Amino acid sequence: MLKSVLTVGGWTMASRVLGFARDMLVAARLGAGPVADAFFVALKLPNLFRRLFGEGAFNAAFIPTFAGTLVKEGRMAAQDLAERMGSLLGLWLSLLTVLGLIFMPQVLVVLAPGFQADPAKFDLAVTLTRITMGYLPLICLTALISGVLNGLDRFAAAAAAPVFFNLFLMAALVGLAPYVATPGHALAWGVLASGFVQLAMVWLAARQAGMTLNLLRWPELAPPVMQVLRRMAPGVLGAGVTQINLAVDVIIASLLPSGAVSFLYYADRVAQLPLGVVGAAMGTALLPVLSRQLRAGQRLSAHRTLNRGTEMALLLTLPSAVGLAAAAGPIVAALFQRGAFGAEAAHASATALVAYAFGLPAFVLVKVFAPGFFARGDTATPVKIGLVAVALNLALNLLFMSWLAHVGVALATSCAAWVNAGLLGWLLVRRRIVVADRRSRRVLPRILAASLVMGAVVAGLALVLPAPSHSVGRVAQAGALIGAGALAYLAAGTGLRGFNPRDVLRMLRRRKAA
């Protein structure tokens, strides 16, 4: 499992680093004004489906069925299942895209109701979202083929494909922007072009793995396809509740003063680095491993896998959350404060980042806990808990927005994530799907203590270091805080025996040798 997590995490890290380069460029060119708000809303709709299908409901339903078919009936039957699912998804997603193009003004009345107060901003958001809607079927088919590759234990190509999303957006903003109406138009066309490249990349990888998928055959509702669809329907909410909550955030933020959507976007992008690298990697790697272990009757191994997965997730996520909260201001300033993105916008985004950091461990724990249900074919339980989290997020948004503005939106999402993770974990323990072993009971409190020590060090340094007045100084300050935090966490974690750096290096060497 470690090899798979590191493969996915390594490529995801590359994508996130390029994503930061992209967002730094976007912030410098667009700032946090109406064009930025319109583009981020245009990106939200297809991105919601990408995350639901690529990291949630589709893989949760498809990978266990595909893995079981591969083991019991062979590669031909598994390929037939993938092709049937691909043709069905392609058909209904194409219809959904056409409907979206026709009724986009009505869709945005729901997704961004506050934009109606500014007709020019609303019309721009409609135009940009119509362009990005073409990305929807492309990226969802990419998710299907990525699921095939994951079921074959081929993780690299699927994890590497998002790199091209960032590359194409940067290229479009630099090369295409002078020739279209606004930089937002250039970014939207870059999104669409990246979808074609990502789909081609994973299709070729599947072909090299021995599965040349024909996605143009007529769809047929065979029993295995129906099994995937039955599992997938409730899983859309169960696995994608975080993304639905973020969509609720956009709806509420659109009702706030101009710039709120952008502030939340930039803060979420910083929080997404550990969430994407750790959360997506854990969720992607855990599901096929647990599915195989349970089908083989290896329940003790499944318990151990979830325990080690939880430890690994918190080992990386707890210090990230504490560090982001302690150094939110310097980090956001170093990344985005230049060009059209000024100090006031940086401060507003940093306060939202503190609120998102509070929920970061919960976001990742949901990614770890959900496969414990999905691998057993149980998508009903996560959807029930997900509905509770969505309702709570909406209620807290309405409660907090009047006195915390956009920060209240982020805080509501974090609180809902903790309720989601807590209920999932409680049920896993109650059903004895997870039994905390001696190692987990010993290690987890020490990881938390080491993270708090690191947070105190970073917060103290942030208070005593002088505020830089130029971009290079801001980057140097943020780098110094991150470096000091990493050293403090390493020293505290080793001293408290929360982890042993030699064990980590040994695992990395085994991965390299493999």
N, C-alpha and C positions, 0 to 999 in steps of 0.2 A: 504493500500500500504506500509506503514512504516514497518509493521510486515514482509512482504515479502522481502523488501529491506534489513532489518536487518538479516533475515535468510540467504539470499544469500550472503550478505556482510560478515557475521560472518564466514561462511564456506570458503568463498573466502579468507578472511584474514588468516585463518588457513592454507590454501593451499599456500598462498604467503609466510607466515613465513617459512613453510617447504621448499618452493622453494628457499628462501634465504639460508637456511641450505644446500640444495643441491648444489646451485651455489658456496657457500663458499668452499664446499668439492671439486667441480669440479675445481675451480680456484686454490686451493692448489695443486691438483694432476696434472692438465694439463696446468695451467698458461694461456698464450695467444699465444701459439705456433701453429704449423701446425695441430697437432692432435685435439686441441680445435677448430680451424677454421673448420676442416673437419666435426667434430661432429655437430657443430652449424648449418652448412649448411644442414647436413643430417636431423636435427631436424626441419629445417625451412619448408620443403615441406609438410610433414603431419601436422605440426602445422598450416600452412596457411589454410589448409582445415578444421582443427578443429575449428579455430576461425571464418572462414566464415560460417560454418554450425552451430557450437555451440553457437556463439554469434551474428550471422548476418543473412545471406540470408535465411537459412532454417527456423529458428524460425520466422523470419519476415513474411514468406509466410505460414508456416504450422500452427502456433499457432492461428491466427485469424480464419482460416478455421476450425481447430479442435474445437475451442471454440464455433463457430457458429453452427457447427454440433451437438455438445454436448447439446447446449441449445435448438435447434429446433427439432432435431431428436432423441436425447437420447444417452445413453452410448454405445449401441450396434453398432449404425451407426458410432459413433466416433471411436470406437475400430476397426471397419472394415476399416475406412480411414487410421488409423495408421498402420495397418497390410499391407494394399496395398502399402502405401508409403515405409514401411520398406523393403518389398520384392523387390520393384523396386530399392531403393537405394542400397540394398545389392548386387543386380545383377550388376548394372553398375559400382559401386565402386570396386567390385571384378575384373571386366574386366579392369578398369583403373589401378588397382594395378598390374595386370599381365603385362599390356603394360609398366608400369613404370619399372618393374623388367627387362624387355627385353631391353628397350631403355634408361636406366638410364644414360649411358655416354652422349648421345645426350641431355638429359634433363639438365644435369649439365653443359654442354657447354653453355646453355642459362642462368641457374640460377647462376652459378659461373664461368663465362668465364675466369677470371683472374687466376684460379687454373691451367689452362692448362700449364702455365709457369713452374709449378713444377709437373712433372708426378707422383711422389710418393704421393704427397698430393691429386692430382686429383683422382688417383686410390683408395686411402683410402676413400675419400668422396663418390665415387661411391659405394664401398662395404657397408659403413655404411648406406647410403640412401636406398640401397636395403633391408637392415634389417628393417629399420624404416618404409618402405612403407606399411608393413603389418598392421601397426597401423592405417592407413587411413580408411579402411572400418569399423574397430572396433569402432573408436572414432566417426565416423559420424553416425553410428547406435546408439551409446550412446547419441548423440545429438538429434536424433529423439525421443528416449524414454524420454529424459529429457524434450523435448517439450511437450510430453504427460503429464508428471508429472506437468509441469508448468501450462498447461491448466486446470489441476485438482486442481490447487492451492497447489500442493505438491512440495516445492522448496528444501527441505533439502537434499534429497538423490542425486539429480542432482548436487547441489552445492558442496556436500562432495566428490563426485567421484574423482575429480582431486587430492585430497590428496594422493591417492594411486599412482598416477604418480610420485610424488616426493619421496614417500617412496621406490618405486621399483627402481628408479634410484640411490638413495643413497645405497640401499642394493646391487645393481649390482656393483657399483663402489668399494664397500668395499669387497664384497664376491666373485664376479666373475672375477674381473680384473686380479688376478694372473693366471688365467687359460685360458685367451684368448690373442690374439696378442697384443692389445693395450687397455688402459682404454676406448678409444672411442668405441671399440667393445662391451665392457661390458655395457656401457651406452645405446648403440643402442638396445641390447637385453633387457635391462630393460624397454625401451620405449615400445617395442612390448608386453612384459608380462603385463605391466600395462593396455594396451588396453583391454585384455581379462577380467581383474578384474573389470574395470570400467563398461564394458558392462554388466557383470553379476550382478553388484550391482544395476544399475538402472532398469534392467529387473525384478529383485526380488522386488524392490520398487513398480514398476507398478503392479506387481502381487498382492502385499499387498493392493494396492489401488483399486483392483477390476478389473484390466485390464491385463489378462494374454495374452500377445501378441505373436502370431504365425508369426514369420518373415520368415518362410521357404515356405510359400504358393507361388503359381505362380503369378507373378505380372500382374495386370490388370489396364488398363488406363481408369478407371471410371471417370465420370465428376468431382467429388471432387478432385481426384488426378491431373487431368489436370489443375484445377484451381490453385492448389498449385504450379505446375510446371511453369505455366505462370507467376505467381507472383515471383517465385524463380529465374527465369533466369536473369532478369535485376537486381534483388536484390543482386546477387553475387557480383556485383561491387558496388551497392549503399550502402549496409550495410558493405561490407568488404573492403572499399577503404583504410582504415588505414592499414590493413594487406597487401594489394597489394603494398602500398607505402613502407612498411617495407621490402617486397620482393625485390622491386626496390633498396632499400638501400643495400641489400646483394649483388645484382648484381654489383652495383657500387663499394661497399667495396672490392669485390674480385679482383678488378683491382688495388687496393691500396697495399702498402707494407704489408707483412705478419703481422698478428695480428689485422688488422683493423676490420675484421669480429668479432673477440672476444671482442675488445674494445666496439663496438656498442652493442654486445649482453649483456655484463655486465651492461652497462649504461641503456639499455632498460629494463633490469630486475628490476633495482631500480625504474625506472619510472613506470613500470607496477604495482607496489604495489598499489598506489592510483588509477591508471587507471583500474586495475582489480577489486579491491574491490568496488570502487564507480561506475565506468563506466559499468562494466558487471552487477552489481547488479541493477543499475537503468534501463539499457536496458532490462534486463530479467523481472523485475517486472512491468515496465511501459506498455509493449505491451499488455499482457492479460487484464490489468485493463482498458486501453483505448479502447480496442476492445469491451469489455462488455459494457462500458459506451456509446459508439457510437451506438452499436446495440440496446441499450435500449433507444436511443434518448436523452441521458443526456449530451447535448453539453456543458452546463455550468460546469458540473462536470468535463468534459474532459479538458476544459480550466484551471480549478483550479488544476487538476492533473499535467498538464505540467508546470504550474507556480511553484507549490510546488516542482516538480521534479528538475526544473532548480535551485531553491534556494538551495535545499539539495545538489545537485551536486557541486555548486560553494562554498557552505559553507565548504565543505571538500576538494575540489580540489585546490582552489586558495591558501590557506595557504600551502598545500603540494607542489605546484609548486614553490612558492616563497622560501619556506624552503629548498627544494632540490637544487635550484640554489645557495642559499646563503651558503650552507654547503656541496656542492657536493664533495669537496676534502676529508674532514674528514669522510663523510659517506661511500664513496667508499673504502677508506683506511681501515676503521673499518671492513667492510664486507669482503673484498677480499684480502687485502695485507698480504699474508703469503705464505709460501712454494714457489711454482714456479711462483707466481704472485707478482712481485716486485713493487717498488715505481714508476718506469717509466710507467709500465702498469696501475697502479692505477691513475696516473695523466692523462694519455691519456683517460681512461674511464670516469674520472670526468669531463673533458672538454666536452665530448659528452653528459654527463648527464645534464649539464647546458643547452645545446641546446634542448634536449628532454623536459626538465622542462618548457621551454618557450611555448611549444605546448601542455602541459598536459591539461590545461582547455579546449582547443579546442577538444582534443581527447574525453574527457568526454561529452562535449556538443553535439558532433555528436551522441553519444550513447543515449542522452536524446531527441534530436530533431528527429532522424530518426523514432522512433515509432509513432510520430505524423502523418507521411505519411503512414507508413506500416499499422497502425490500420484502415486506410481508404481504404486499398487495393491499394494505390499508391506506386508502386515500381519504376515507370519510372522516377519520379522527382529526387529521390536520385541518381539514376544511371547516369543521365545526369550531375549532380553536381560532382559525383564521378569521372567521366571521365575527367572533368576539373581539379580536384585535382590531379589525377594521372599524367596527362600531365604536370601540373605545377611542381609536385615533380620531375619528370624526368628532366625537363629543369633546375630547380634550382640545382639538383644534379650535372649535367654536368657543371654548372656555378661555383659552390662553391668548387668542389672537387680539383681543381687545386691549390687553394691557402688556403683552410681550411682543406684539407685532410678528415679524417673520421668525423671531427666535422661539416664540410659542409654537409655531408650526413644527419646527425641528424637534422641540422638546416633546410635543405630543407624539410624534412618530417614535421617538426613543422609548417613551413610557409604554406605548403599545407593543413595541418589540420585546420589552422585558416580560410583559404579561404573556405574550405568545410563547417565548422561550421557556418561561417558568411553567406554564401549563403542559407544554410538550414534554419537558423533562420530568415533571411530576407523574405524568401518565406512564412514561417509559419505566420509571422506577416502580410505580405501583403494579404494573403488569410484569415486572421482573424482566423486561427487555434489556434494561440497563441495571447492572448490579455493580456499584462502585467497589473496586477491589482495594487492597491495602495500599498499593502504590498511588492510586488516585487520591485516597484520603490523606496520604502524607504529602503529596506534591502540590496539590491545588492551593491550599492555604498559603504555602510558601511562595508560590508564584505571585499570588495577590500581594503578599507583604513586600516582595521585591519590587513589584510595580509601584507600590505606594512610595517606597524609598526613592525610586527613580523620579517619580513625579515631584517629590519635595525638592530634589536636587535641581531639576529643570525649572521649576517655578521660582526657586531662589535665585538662580542665575538670570532668569528673564527679568527679575526685579532690579538687579544690580547693574546689569549691562546697559550702557547708554544707548538711547534710541538712534539708529543710523539715519542719515539724511539722504542717502542715495542708494540706488538699486544694488550695487556691489556690496555695500555694507550690510544691507538687509539680508542678502543671500549668505554672507559670511556669518552673521549673527545666528540665523536659523541653522546653518550647518554646525556651528559650535554647540548650540543647544541640543541638536539631535545626536551629535557625537558624544557629548557629556552624558546625555540620557542613556545611550547605548552602553557606555562604560559603567555607569552607575547600576544599570539593570544587570549587567553581566556580573559585576562584583557582588551585588546584593543577592542575586539568585544563586551564585556559587556558594557564598558564605552561609546562606540559609539552607543550602542543599535542596533548593527547589528544582535544580537541573544541574547536570554535569556537562560542561563544554566538550569534554573528551568524548562523551557518548554521542553528542551531536556531530562532531567531526568524524567519528567512526561510521555513523550512519551515512554521512555524505560520501565518505570514501567507498563504502559498499555500493552506493548508488552509482558513483563514477565507474567503478569496476564492472558493474552490471551493464 
